[in-house]
Amino acid sequence: MAQYTPSGSRPCKMARAGEYAIGVSFAFPAMQSIEEGFPVKMVIPSKWVGYELEASGLMKTAKNPTDAKRFLDWTLSPEAGGLYSKYKELVTIPGSAPNKAAEAAGLPKDLTAVLYPVDFQKSAAERDATIKTWQDTIKR
């Protein structure tokens, strides 16, 4: 590992610029680089791929929790998944078709088949200890 960057997209951008042969990064900058014609290839491991999530949640102090819940439920619907697929490179809502950029970059149609099995409740409970271990390890 040459370096840990503070940016998740930077390793891919460094690889596409020829600074490194490999950059471990999010899917989006790789797909963007491919679409822009950079001579890079996105490689997806056959199993245990890391998560790259954008999430929504309901705040305890929400002024309109009923409407917020209704909106959040809609965001998980196949209808929303179809809309997301037009603008987002990765959509994990069941039944959502991958967009053309995802297919061109070589992403598997069923991303859940390659994701690392995570116990999210355990991860949340151990969050602070995990961050401390990481910071101690990389000295940041």
Rosetta blueprint (number, residue, H / E / L):
1 M L
2 A L
3 Q L
4 Y L
5 T L
6 P L
7 S L
8 G L
9 S L
10 R H
11 P H
12 C H
13 K H
14 M H
15 A H
16 R H
17 A L
18 G L
19 E L
20 Y L
21 A L
22 I L
23 G L
24 V L
25 S L
26 F L
27 A H
28 F H
29 P H
30 A H
31 M H
32 Q H
33 S H
34 I H
35 E H
36 E L
37 G L
38 F L
39 P L
40 V L
41 K L
42 M L
43 V L
44 I L
45 P L
46 S L
47 K L
48 W L
49 V E
50 G L
51 Y L
52 E L
53 L L
54 E L
55 A L
56 S L
57 G L
58 L L
59 M L
60 K L
61 T L
62 A L
63 K L
64 N L
65 P H
66 T H
67 D H
68 A H
69 K H
70 R H
71 F H
72 L H
73 D H
74 W H
75 T H
76 L L
77 S L
78 P H
79 E H
80 A H
81 G H
82 G H
83 L H
84 Y H
85 S H
86 K H
87 Y H
88 K L
89 E L
90 L L
91 V L
92 T L
93 I L
94 P L
95 G L
96 S L
97 A L
98 P L
99 N L
100 K H
101 A H
102 A H
103 E H
104 A H
105 A H
106 G L
107 L L
108 P L
109 K L
110 D L
111 L H
112 T H
113 A H
114 V L
115 L E
116 Y L
117 P L
118 V L
119 D L
120 F H
121 Q H
122 K H
123 S H
124 A H
125 A H
126 E L
127 R H
128 D H
129 A H
130 T H
131 I H
132 K H
133 T H
134 W H
135 Q H
136 D H
137 T H
138 I H
139 K L
140 R L
